[in-house]
Amino acid sequence: MVDASRDEAQLAVRLYNDPAEARSFEGFVVHMHLAWLYLLHGEFTRDSVDFRYWRFHGRARRVERIDGEPKRWDLATCVRHRWSDEKEPVRANLAFFIGLRKRSSPVSSGSELRSLPACVFRCSSGASPIRGSERCAGCARSCPLR
């Protein structure tokens, strides 16, 4: 799973850096989302963490299935399990990234992504685009980590 995670991350960077790709940002977000998901699934497999969804019928417990395969945790659930502290910087950045992934889904028009302030990535990492601890006016209104 770690190899698959690395492959997804490399593909994301290639898409982002390709000037001929019309939807490079959306491709980057989707493939980095998958890279983190595969990485965390690999970590859970290594640590013998059961990351499948379960249904309960009375006292019986059954694995949820999709097309016969066990349904595995999504990235948000993996992040909550891996980093229990909500203030953990990696968890906060991934939560922000998951929000971007939802905004760049095929059902969205893509206009939501274009409406984000340009500095939002710098602010989500804790770095200020201006100076000191100030944030730009756009981030002050829209940054989910303010």
C-alpha positions as CSV (number, residue, x, y, z in Angstrom):
1,M,0.0,0.0,0.0
2,V,2.9,2.3,0.6
3,D,4.0,1.9,-3.0
4,A,0.5,2.7,-4.2
5,S,0.5,5.8,-2.0
6,R,3.8,6.9,-3.4
7,D,2.6,6.4,-7.0
8,E,-0.5,8.5,-6.3
9,A,1.5,11.3,-4.8
10,Q,3.9,11.3,-7.7
11,L,1.1,11.3,-10.2
12,A,-0.5,14.2,-8.3
13,V,2.7,16.3,-8.5
14,R,3.1,15.4,-12.2
15,L,-0.5,16.6,-12.9
16,Y,0.0,19.7,-10.9
17,N,3.2,20.6,-12.7
18,D,1.9,19.8,-16.2
19,P,1.0,23.2,-17.9
20,A,-0.9,21.4,-20.6
21,E,-3.3,19.7,-18.2
22,A,-6.6,21.7,-18.0
23,R,-7.6,20.4,-14.6
24,S,-4.2,20.1,-13.0
25,F,-5.3,21.4,-9.6
26,E,-8.3,19.1,-9.3
27,G,-6.2,16.1,-10.4
28,F,-3.6,17.1,-7.7
29,V,-6.3,17.2,-5.0
30,V,-7.9,13.9,-5.9
31,H,-4.6,12.0,-6.2
32,M,-3.1,13.4,-3.0
33,H,-6.3,12.4,-1.3
34,L,-5.8,8.9,-2.5
35,A,-2.1,9.0,-1.5
36,W,-3.0,9.8,2.1
37,L,-5.8,7.2,2.2
38,Y,-3.5,4.5,0.9
39,L,-0.7,5.6,3.3
40,L,-3.0,5.4,6.3
41,H,-4.5,2.1,5.2
42,G,-1.0,0.7,4.9
43,E,-0.1,2.0,8.4
44,F,-3.3,0.5,9.9
45,T,-2.5,-2.8,8.1
46,R,1.0,-2.8,9.6
47,D,-0.3,-2.1,13.1
48,S,-3.2,-4.6,12.8
49,V,-5.9,-2.0,13.1
50,D,-9.2,-3.2,11.7
51,F,-10.3,-0.3,9.4
52,R,-13.4,-1.8,8.0
53,Y,-16.9,-0.5,8.6
54,W,-19.2,-2.8,10.7
55,R,-23.0,-3.2,11.0
56,F,-24.7,-4.4,14.1
57,H,-27.9,-6.6,14.0
58,G,-28.8,-7.2,17.7
59,R,-25.7,-8.9,19.1
60,A,-24.4,-10.0,15.7
61,R,-21.7,-7.9,14.0
62,R,-21.2,-8.0,10.3
63,V,-18.7,-6.3,7.9
64,E,-20.4,-3.8,5.6
65,R,-19.7,-4.7,2.0
66,I,-19.7,-2.9,-1.4
67,D,-19.9,-5.2,-4.4
68,G,-18.8,-8.1,-2.1
69,E,-15.7,-6.3,-0.8
70,P,-15.4,-5.0,2.7
71,K,-16.1,-1.3,3.0
72,R,-13.0,0.4,4.4
73,W,-12.6,3.7,6.3
74,D,-12.7,6.9,4.3
75,L,-9.9,9.5,4.7
76,A,-11.7,11.5,7.3
77,T,-12.3,8.5,9.6
78,C,-8.6,7.4,9.1
79,V,-7.4,10.9,10.1
80,R,-9.6,11.0,13.2
81,H,-8.3,7.6,14.3
82,R,-4.6,8.4,13.5
83,W,-4.5,11.9,15.1
84,S,-7.0,12.1,18.0
85,D,-5.9,15.6,18.9
86,E,-8.0,18.1,16.8
87,K,-5.2,20.7,17.1
88,E,-2.6,18.4,15.6
89,P,-1.3,20.4,12.5
90,V,-1.2,17.3,10.2
91,R,-4.8,16.6,11.1
92,A,-5.9,20.2,10.6
93,N,-4.2,20.3,7.1
94,L,-5.8,17.0,6.1
95,A,-9.2,18.2,7.3
96,F,-8.8,21.2,5.1
97,F,-7.6,19.0,2.2
98,I,-10.6,16.7,2.6
99,G,-12.8,19.8,2.3
100,L,-11.0,20.8,-1.0
101,R,-11.6,17.2,-2.3
102,K,-15.3,17.5,-1.6
103,R,-15.3,20.8,-3.4
104,S,-13.5,19.4,-6.4
105,S,-15.7,16.4,-6.8
106,P,-17.1,15.6,-10.3
107,V,-20.6,16.9,-9.2
108,S,-19.2,20.3,-8.4
109,S,-18.8,22.9,-11.1
110,G,-15.2,23.7,-10.2
111,S,-16.2,27.3,-9.6
112,E,-16.0,26.8,-5.8
113,L,-12.3,26.1,-6.1
114,R,-11.7,29.2,-8.2
115,S,-13.5,31.3,-5.5
116,L,-10.9,30.3,-2.8
117,P,-8.4,33.0,-1.9
118,A,-4.9,32.4,-3.4
119,C,-3.2,32.4,0.0
120,V,-5.5,29.8,1.6
121,F,-2.8,27.0,1.3
122,R,-0.2,29.1,3.0
123,C,-2.6,30.0,5.8
124,S,-3.7,26.4,6.2
125,S,-0.1,25.4,7.0
126,G,0.2,28.1,9.6
127,A,2.5,30.4,7.6
128,S,1.4,33.9,7.1
129,P,1.3,35.3,3.6
130,I,1.8,38.8,4.9
131,R,3.9,39.1,8.1
132,G,3.9,37.9,11.7
133,S,0.7,36.3,12.8
134,E,-1.5,38.4,10.5
135,R,-3.5,36.8,7.8
136,C,-4.8,38.4,4.6
137,A,-8.3,39.8,4.5
138,G,-9.5,36.9,2.3
139,C,-8.3,34.3,4.7
140,A,-9.7,36.1,7.7
141,R,-13.1,35.4,6.3
142,S,-12.8,32.0,4.6
143,C,-9.9,30.1,6.2
144,P,-11.3,27.1,8.1
145,L,-8.3,27.2,10.5
146,R,-8.8,30.8,11.6
